[in-house]
Amino acid sequence: MIKPSAPLINPPTNQDISTSSGDNRMSSEYEKFDLAIVGAGPVGLITALAAAYTGCKDSHQKQLQIALIGPKPSAIALNRDTRTTAFMHPSLKMLSNLAILEKIETEAAPLKELRMIDDTAGLLRAPDCHFTSLELDLPYFALNIPNADLNRALIEMVSQASAIRWIETEEVSKVTSEDEQVSINTREGKMITAPFCIGADGRNSICRQAAEIETDTWSYDQTAIACGFTHQLPHNAVSIEIHRPTGPLTLIPLKEHHASLVWSLKPAEAEQMVKLDDNGFIEALNKASLGFYGQINTVAKRVAFPIKGMSLKKLAAKRIALVGEAAHIVPPIGAQGMNMGLMDAACLCDAIQQSPDYAQFPSNLVESYNTIRHRDVARRSKTIDLLNKSLLVDYLPFKAARTVGLTLLKQLTPLRRLVMQQGMGTPLETSSYHGESLPTLMQDPAAETAYASQS
């Protein structure tokens, strides 16, 4: 594995930075950086590490200096997060190349098989589909990693990265894109400026508002419940996706006899489920999970969130690029959300590499990122939207089409392999990569000559 290159270990050299205190806090009211990232969730943290790893240098060969702007979660908040994330192989390669995976691999659990079960009780029942990673000559489809362990590792790495300054704030109050820079104001009265800004600030992105990007948003009649649980039978690294009239109920393996749950329900039903005590929730989950993991023994704290959708006309404008849920929101189907966010970050790093002249960095980067990434995001979001609606819409032709599609998926091996490859994150549009199917950070370390040669 290629270790992080110079951007993660060299001392700061940017003379525009007014302070270089070791606690990642500002001691002045105004600071100027080469790149600003707004949002300190997992996608924002990984994007910061990826940008530092890229080793982008300006025309004077100075180290690119990065501001990461957002709150730092407390240890208590991290421990309360019982959710998990399934990282597909492209994302795992990226985490490995950034030296993140080695810090969390012991807590990860493989997903070797996926079973899709139709429990919609409709007249046209779709066949059960069974996918195995061996069909793609892979040991597993994904690794399921607890969010708390992931975030602890990311926080440690970012805090130690000399190319990244973590500007802690309770809230970013204003983002303004100007002729020559982007200005970011915090609630505490600080101002950070940079020629380019990356918005990793979630579905209510203030960066997206500043970029004035046209947005299409919608809501589903669904709320998802997420939590961890323990169970009686071994799961054998098999993930179960049960398609129900209210949406999918997904059981995702963790360490043996431990798993995580994402359960889509009608909002009123989800509200009732969250209010149940542990015994009441276990009883409901035992019935809905159809006994695939045996008796449910214990459940962790439940988190509920409304399921929404969002698509953008473009992903970058006015010196601002968007990643993660600032750029797209999809229903929780096939573990696509976080993996799409990491693909955004990897593609953005490729766009940075394609901007050789620092003076033209912002305009080139906006154009390159939109070219590389937007089409795949739009197509993938539309596919996930249709899959989700196929469960919710009680319209016979729609359900018939779904049944036929899953039947073909079960019977036609080439089609099944193609769908599995796409589900793991391979971009639908590959022409931007000159024949390569993945951005540089998601390729095997041996293929990463572009970054290694500039380290």
N, C-alpha and C positions, 0 to 999 in steps of 0.2 A: 504494500500500500504506500502510495506517495504521501509523505507527511506534509503538513501545512508549510507553505513556502515563506519567503521573507516577509510578506506583509503582516504575518502574525507574530513575528519575533523581533523585527527591527525597532529601535527606539523612534519616537516621533521626530520628524525633521521639518514639519511645515511651520515656517516662520509666521504664518498668519494666525496661528493658534496662540491665544494670549496667556494660557496657563496650561501646565502639564502635570497637575497634581495627581498623586497616585490613587486617589479614592474615586476617580471617575466623576467627580462633581465639578461644576464650574465655580470659579471664584471671581468672575467678572460678569457684567451685564450683557456683553456682546462677544460673540466668537464666530470666526469664519472657518469653514471646512471645505474640502473638495467634494464631499458627498454627504448628504444627510438622509437618514432613514428614520421615518416616523412610525412608531409601533414596536413594542418590545414583547410581543407574543412569540411563539415558536417560529413562525414564518419570518418575522422581523429579525430575530436573533440569528437564524440560519442564513438569511440574506446578508446580514452584516458580515458574518464569517466568510461567506462565499465571495463577497466583494473584496474583502481583505486578501483572501487566498488568490484571487485572480491576478493580483500584482500589477494592476493598471498604474502606469506612470505617465506623468504629463511630459510635455516637450522638454522640460528642464530636468527630467529624470528624478523628480522628487517623489517620495512615497505618497501614495494617495491616502489622505487622512479622512476618516469616516466618523460622523456623529450619529449615534444611536439614541433616539429621543423617545422616552416613555418611562412608565413606572417600573420599578424592580419589585417583583412579588416577594412577600415575606415567606419564611420557612413554614409558617402556619398555613398560609394560603396554598403553598405547594402541596403540603400533606393532605389538604382537603380535596384535592383534585384526584378523583378515583377513575377518571376516564383513561382510555388508551387510544393509540393510533396505530393502524396497520400500514407499514411502509412497504411499498412494492419495490421490486428489484432496482429500477432506475433511481428511486429515492435512496435506497440503501447504498448504492454505489456512490451517490453524492455524499451521504453521511460518512461513508468510509474514506473518501478522498479528503474530506475536511477533518478527519481524525475524531469525529464525533461518535461513530458507531462503536469504536473500541471501548468507550467509556460507559456504554449502556447495554452492550451485547449480552452480558450475563443476565439481564433482566428481561430479555426479549424471548418471545415464544414463536415458533414457526407456524405458518398456515400452509399446510401441504395439500389440502383438498377443500373444495367448496361444493356444498349441496344446495340446490335451489328447490324448494318445496312449495307447491301450489296449495294454499289453504284458504282460497277465496270463496269456496262453496258455491261457485258459479255453475251454470249449465255446461260450459265448455271448460273443463279442467285441463290445464296445461300439464304436460308430462314433467316429472321430476328430472332435473338435470344434475349431472355429477361431473365435476371437473377435477383433474389432478395435475399437479405441477410436473409430474413425470412426462405428461404429454408435450411439454415444452422443454424437456430435458433439463429441468431445474429441480433442485432439492426441495424448494418450497416457493409459494407465490409471494409471500410477504413475511415480515417479522412484526408481531404485535408488541408494542412497547408502551409501558405505562407513562402517561404524560408527566407525572411528577418526576420520574427519573430522567426523562428527556430534558425537562426544563431545568433541573438542577445542573445537569451536565452543560447545557448551553449557557446558563448564567455564569458558571465558572469559567468557561472558555472565553466568552466575550469580555468578562472582567479582567482577564489576563492578557488580552490581545492589545498590544501597544498601538496598533493602527486604528483601533476603535476606541472612541471616547463615549462612555455611556452617560448621557445627560438625563439624570433622573428628574421626573416631573410628575405631578399628579394629573396634569392635563395639558395637551397642546391646545391653546386657545385660538390660534389664528395661523393660517398658512397663506402666504401671498407669493404668487409667481410674477416676477418683475422682468424687465428687459434683459438683465444680465445675471440674475440670481433668484433663488427662492428664499424667502424669509420665513422663519418659524418662530412664533412667540409662545412662551409657556405661561401658565397661570401665575408662576412665581415672578414674572417680570423679566425673564431672560429672552434674548433674541439670538437665534442661530441662523447663519446664512450659508448657502452653498450654491454653486452653479447648477447642481442637479439634486433632485429629491426623489426618494423612493417611498411610496406610501404603502406601508404594511399595517395600517391602522384599522383594519376590520371593516365590517359591513356598513358602519356609519362613518366612513372615512372622511375626515376633514380635508385630506389631500385630494381626494376625488372631487370634492366641491371646488377646491382651488383650481384644479385643472380644467374645470368646466366641461367634463366629459359627459355626453348624453348617456343616460342610464335608463334601463327598462327593468322594473322590479315588480314582483308579484308574490302573493302568498298562497300556500296550499292549506286546505282544511285539515292540517296535521300539526301535531306537536310530538317531538321525539323525547324519549326518556333514555338517559345513558347512566350506566352504573357498572360496577364490578360485582361478581357473585362467585360462590363456590358450589360445587355440584358433586353428585354421587359417582357417576360413571366416568371413566377416562374419555377424554374428547378425541384422542388420537390425532391431534393437530388438524381436525376437520372443522371448518367454519360452516354454520348452518344459516341459510337465509330463507325464512319462511314468509311467503307472500300472502298477506292477509288483506281483507277489504279496506283496512285503514292504512295500508302501507306495509313495508317489510319489517319483520322482527329478525334481528341478526344476532347470532351467538358467535363470539369471536374468541378462539382459544388463547389463554395465557399459559402460565406454568400449570402442570398437570393438576386437574381438579379445580382450577381457577379459570375464569373466563370473564369477558366483558359483554355488555348488552347495549344494543341500540334498538329501541322499540318505538315505531311510529303509530300514533293513535289519534283519534279525534281529540281536539283541544279539551273538551269537557271531560272526556274519559281520562286523558292524561292528567288533568288537574286532580281528579279523584284518586288516581293511582299514586301520585306523589304524596297525597295526604295519608295514604294507608300506612299502618305500622308494618314492621318487617314481616310479620307472619302473614298479614293480609296480602302484601305484595308478593311474597313467595308463593302463596296459594294461586294467585292470578297468573304468575309467570310459569308455574308448573303446568297449568292447563294450556297456556298459549304456546309454550315451547315444545309441545308434543312429545315430551319425554326423551328427546335426543341425547341430552346429557344426563339423563336420570333425574333423581330427586334434587331439587334446588335446596341447598342447606342454609346458606347465609347470603345476605345482600348488603352491599355498601350503600353509602349515601347516594340518593338519586338526584340527577340534574335534568331539568326539563327545558327545552328550548323550541320555539316555534320554527317550523320548516318554511323557508322562503326560497325564492329564486331571484337571481339578478344577472343581467347581461349588459355589457357595455359596447358602444359603437367602436371604441378603440381603447387600448390599455395604457396609452401614454400621450401626453400633450403638455405644452407650456412648461417644459423643464421638469415635469413630474411623471414618473412611471408607477404603476400600481401592481401589487402582487398579493396573492392570497385572497381573503374575502373582501379586500378593497377592490379587487378586480373581477370577482365572480362569486356567486353563491349558488350551490347546488344541493339537492336533497341528499341525505346520508345513505347513498346507495353505492356499493362496490368500493367503499373507502377512497373515494376520489378527491374529496375536498383538500386535505393536507397535501396529498401527492401532487395535485394540480398546483398548489402554492409553491412547492419545491421546484416543480418544473418551471414556473414563472421565474424564480430566482436564478436557476441555471441558465435559462434562455437570456435573461437580462445580463448575466456575466458574459455570455457569448457576444451580446450586443456591445458591451463595454470593450471587449477585445477587438471588435471590428471598428472601433473609433480611435484611429491612430493619432489624430491631432487633437490635443487637449482643448485648443481654442474652439474647435467645432464639436466638442464632446456632447453638449446637450442636444443640439439639433440632430446630429447623426444618431445619437442613442435613441431618441424618440422614434425616429423613422425605422431604425433597425429592429427595435423591440416590437413595434407593431407588426412589422413584416414577419418576424420569426414566430410570434406567439399568438396573435389574435385569432387567426383562422382555426387553430386547434382548440382554443378555449371555446369559441362560439359553437363549433360542431359538437364538442364533448358535452357542453352544457345542454344543448338541445337534445342530445341522445338521452342524457340522464333525466331530463324533464319528461320526455315521452315515456320512458320506462316507469317513472313514478306515476304519471297520469294513467297508464294502462291498468294500474291497480285501483285507482280511485274512481275512474269514470265508469259508471254502470251503463255502458252502451254496447250492445251485442256485437256489432261489426268491429269495434275497437278491441274487445276481448277476444274475438275470433282471430284477429290479426296477431295478437299476442300469443295465442295458443299455437297458431301455425308457426310463428317465429321461433318459439321455444322447441317445437317439434323438430324443425330443421336444425336448430342448434344442437339438439341431442343426437341427431342421426348423421349429420354431415361433419366428418372429422376436420376437413380443411376450414370450414366455416367456424367450427368451435375453436380451433387453434387461433384463427384470426381474431375472434372476439376476446379470447383470453389475452392475447398480446396487447390488444387495445385497452383492455381493462387494467392491465399492469402499467399503463401510462405511456406507451409508445405514441408519439405524436401522430395524429391523423395526416398532418401535412409535413412532409419530410424534405421538400425541395430546398428549404432554406438552409439545410445542413449539408448541402453538396453531396448528397448520397448517404450521409450518416443519418441514422434514425433517432439519435439522441444528442442533446447538447453536450459539450465537452465535459462538464463536471459530472455527468451521469454515464460516462464511458469508463471502461476498464482503465486502471492506472497506466497501463502500457500505452494507451491511446492518447494520454494527456500531454502530448508534446508541446501544445500551444502554450500552456501555462508553465511547464517545466523549463522551457527555453527562455522565459522571461524572469525566472526566479533569481 
